[in-house]
Amino acid sequence: MQAIEQIASPQIQSAKDDQELPWDILIALIPLLTTKADLSRLMRSCMTLHEYMLPFLARQCLVKSWEGVASLWEFVRSNPGRYLLIEDLELPNPSALGDIELPGTQKALMMAVSVVANASKLQTLRLHGVDTLLSSCQILLPAIVSLPDLKAVYFDEIGNSRGAALLGQMTCPLHRIVLDFGYHILSDESLPQPDLFQLLAPSEQTLEELTLIDTPTQSTFSQPINSNVRFTRVHTLIIDVGWMDGCIAAIDLPFAFPNLKTLIWRSEQDDYPEDIEDQRGRYLDRADEARGSWDILDVLDCDACWVYNYAFRYPLRLWSGVVLGRHEKHLSYFRTVLATIRPKHLDVALLVQYLRVDLDHSLDVFPPSEITHLNVSFNNYTENDTDPGRVVVRRFKEYMSQLHSGFKHMPALQFLSLRFQFDLPTLAECGPFVAFGFGALDAGAYTRKLAEHLPELKHVAFQFRHFPELDACWAITRQPLDVVKLTKDAAHGVLCDSPFAEKLCGRLAEEEANVNLQILNATW
């Protein structure tokens, strides 16, 4: 909003520089400007550019404060035609206003409603604290419902009554819906729980992406046998159950979303349900009742215990989001599920020390499978924060030797990525030992040893979180068998062609941009 405030009364300057760019080039450059600051600086250079660029600047109004709402309202009120320029609008949570009954608060809400009601070209609407907004301002609901061109909504804290009613009344063809029900609102299970099909039915023919966050405990995608609500265009479904017990009943997911490609099922709970075996048994017993089926799902992002809990039985291409070692039965769940869903590509994180305890000091994790592409991240090397670097090095060599045996169970393996995470608060103290030990690893010999037992293996990549200079990618040739260390550019190409490109190539891009360590850590 700072950029909008700056151009509300622009200081127009006459450009007299003989070397300025021609108009056609300047106009061609406008769509390439990605920040409002850059747009604002250029458009204030002359009146022509100001008028031409105003739609680009006003198209997206992501307002983070209620002071920003007031600035936006002044900006459009001075010229009502500017309402029609807004395509993407975000309004902050009303909880920041304090007492809803105060005149100043009501005035701020009226400004927000005015912007929403008049922005008739709005395509994306993001509202925070929807339940509070609707209860505090009765005219907001009809203002939203009347928007004719809305394509995407992001609503958080929608609650179980007003927010649900809002979505149910919307008749515009929504393509993307993100609903955060709000854990603190729905923690009382005595309150009526929203019916997901009722909420989403108005967008049955148009919906493509759906995200549900902090879903209520009684929510379900199971529907009566005589009901045929199907979202045939949905390709991505994200369900984040937060910390709530009793996840969404999912027996009819393949029927409700027959053309789904990506299913992301997340939970902030490290613990799995105490009655997980009973829940799995109920899903297995009801398997014959399920309507619909997926021939193959493209991506499943979900930890092993939840896939096991729901007795998930559909084959898929890529399984990610798997973390092994948090609980003693995780490995058993993982092996059971792996045999059922038979992924071709697998992305898994190992909590090494915990797994070693569970497996009696062995890392024989992977059962026989037909996996062709595997990415393994290693975490938790040390039993405590004071383990010296020499101990870490010795264990690292043990892990690599043990894992070699496990990889032999994958005769179809073509691509293997090994990423090493360090959990050492004393890294500066232990670093020299760790770097020496990892540097001493003959990655080429290790790759060759794998290739001798894996006839389809083509590439093996190594990445080290705090020692990127040790990163390497090896290519394998046959007849005769040989391994070749790839150049950085060639390695980047191999990683970008892998099913894990977003994770692996993102790391390299950040290194090339010299991003600081704090940001680099976030990518892991």
Secondary structure as UniProt FT lines:
FT   HELIX           2..7
FT   TURN            18..19
FT   HELIX           23..29
FT   HELIX           30..32
FT   HELIX           36..43
FT   TURN            44..45
FT   HELIX           47..58
FT   STRAND          60..62
FT   HELIX           66..77
FT   HELIX           80..85
FT   STRAND          88..91
FT   HELIX           94..97
FT   TURN            100..101
FT   HELIX           103..118
FT   TURN            120..121
FT   STRAND          124..127
FT   HELIX           130..136
FT   TURN            138..139
FT   HELIX           140..145
FT   STRAND          152..156
FT   TURN            159..161
FT   HELIX           162..169
FT   STRAND          176..180
FT   HELIX           183..186
FT   TURN            189..190
FT   HELIX           196..200
FT   HELIX           201..203
FT   TURN            204..206
FT   STRAND          209..213
FT   TURN            217..218
FT   TURN            225..226
FT   TURN            232..233
FT   STRAND          236..240
FT   TURN            242..243
FT   TURN            251..252
FT   HELIX           253..256
FT   TURN            258..259
FT   STRAND          262..266
FT   TURN            274..275
FT   HELIX           276..285
FT   HELIX           287..289
FT   STRAND          297..301
FT   HELIX           304..309
FT   TURN            310..311
FT   STRAND          316..324
FT   TURN            328..329
FT   HELIX           330..341
FT   STRAND          345..351
FT   HELIX           352..358
FT   TURN            359..360
FT   STRAND          373..379
FT   TURN            385..386
FT   HELIX           389..407
FT   TURN            408..409
FT   TURN            411..412
FT   STRAND          415..420
FT   TURN            425..426
FT   HELIX           427..440
FT   HELIX           443..453
FT   TURN            455..456
FT   STRAND          459..464
FT   HELIX           468..470
FT   STRAND          472..477
FT   TURN            478..481
FT   STRAND          482..485
FT   HELIX           488..496
FT   TURN            499..500
FT   HELIX           501..512
FT   TURN            513..514
FT   HELIX           517..522
//
